[in-house]
Amino acid sequence: QVQLVESGGGLVQPGGSLNLSCVPRESIGNFIQTGWYRQSPGQERVQVASIVSGGRTHYADFVKGRFTIARDNAKEILSLQMNSVKSEAMGFYYCYVKKFADWTLSAYWGQGTLLPVSS
């Protein structure tokens, strides 16, 4: 098991900014891929952004140009900077990491942090 501690969620207004953080309880260098998913009310969990160990990033179309994912190997923190937040961004944000264990690539999830968006 990999324990992930998320923080940074909170009320944000449309057009506002917020930064989410995820701190794993082991070296971030162990992970092949890290990222964030979002689950909005009544909807399935969807990927928001990801970053691999080499630094290449991937963003969902609905956040491109507004969100930035970063992986600080020295500080052992994964972050998601959200700018120009839209009302549809409301939901739970889950940090995840992927690593190989016993020749199997497994994913581990944080507990989720709530991002309510005021109207």
Residue pairs with C-beta under 8 A, 6 or more apart in sequence:
1 108
2 24
2 25
2 26
2 97
2 99
2 108
3 24
3 25
4 22
4 23
4 24
4 25
4 95
4 96
4 97
4 108
4 109
4 110
4 111
5 22
5 23
5 24
5 25
5 110
6 20
6 21
6 22
6 93
6 94
6 95
6 110
6 111
6 112
6 113
7 20
7 21
7 22
7 23
7 113
8 18
8 19
8 20
8 21
8 113
9 18
9 20
9 93
9 113
9 114
9 115
10 18
10 115
10 116
11 116
11 117
11 118
12 18
12 82
12 85
12 115
12 116
12 117
12 118
13 85
13 117
13 118
14 85
14 86
14 87
14 117
14 118
14 119
15 84
15 85
16 85
17 81
17 82
17 83
17 84
17 85
18 82
18 85
18 115
19 79
19 80
19 81
19 82
20 36
20 79
20 80
20 82
20 93
20 95
20 113
20 115
21 77
21 78
21 79
22 34
22 36
22 77
22 78
22 79
22 80
22 95
22 110
23 76
23 77
23 78
24 31
24 76
24 78
24 97
27 76
28 34
28 71
28 72
28 73
28 76
28 77
28 78
28 97
29 53
29 73
30 99
31 53
31 97
31 98
31 99
32 52
32 53
32 98
32 99
32 100
32 105
33 50
33 51
33 52
33 53
33 97
33 98
34 50
34 51
34 71
34 78
34 95
34 96
34 97
34 98
35 47
35 48
35 49
35 50
35 51
35 58
35 69
35 78
35 95
35 96
36 47
36 48
36 49
36 50
36 69
36 80
36 93
36 94
36 95
36 96
37 45
37 46
37 47
37 48
37 93
37 94
37 96
38 45
38 46
38 48
38 89
38 91
38 92
38 93
38 94
38 115
39 45
39 46
39 91
39 92
39 94
39 112
40 88
40 90
40 91
41 90
41 91
43 91
45 94
46 60
47 58
47 60
48 59
48 60
48 63
48 67
48 80
48 93
49 57
49 58
49 59
49 60
49 63
49 67
49 68
49 69
49 80
50 57
50 58
50 69
51 57
51 58
51 69
51 70
51 71
51 78
55 71
57 69
59 67
59 69
62 88
63 82
66 82
66 83
66 84
66 85
67 80
67 81
67 82
67 83
68 80
68 81
68 83
69 78
69 79
69 80
69 81
70 78
70 79
70 80
70 81
71 77
71 78
71 79
72 78
72 79
78 95
78 97
80 93
82 89
82 115
85 115
85 117
86 117
87 117
87 119
88 117
89 115
89 117
90 115
90 116
90 117
91 114
91 115
92 112
92 113
92 114
92 115
93 112
93 113
93 114
93 115
94 109
94 110
94 111
94 112
95 109
95 110
96 107
96 108
96 109
96 110
97 107
97 108
98 105
98 106
98 107
98 108
99 105
99 106
99 108
100 106
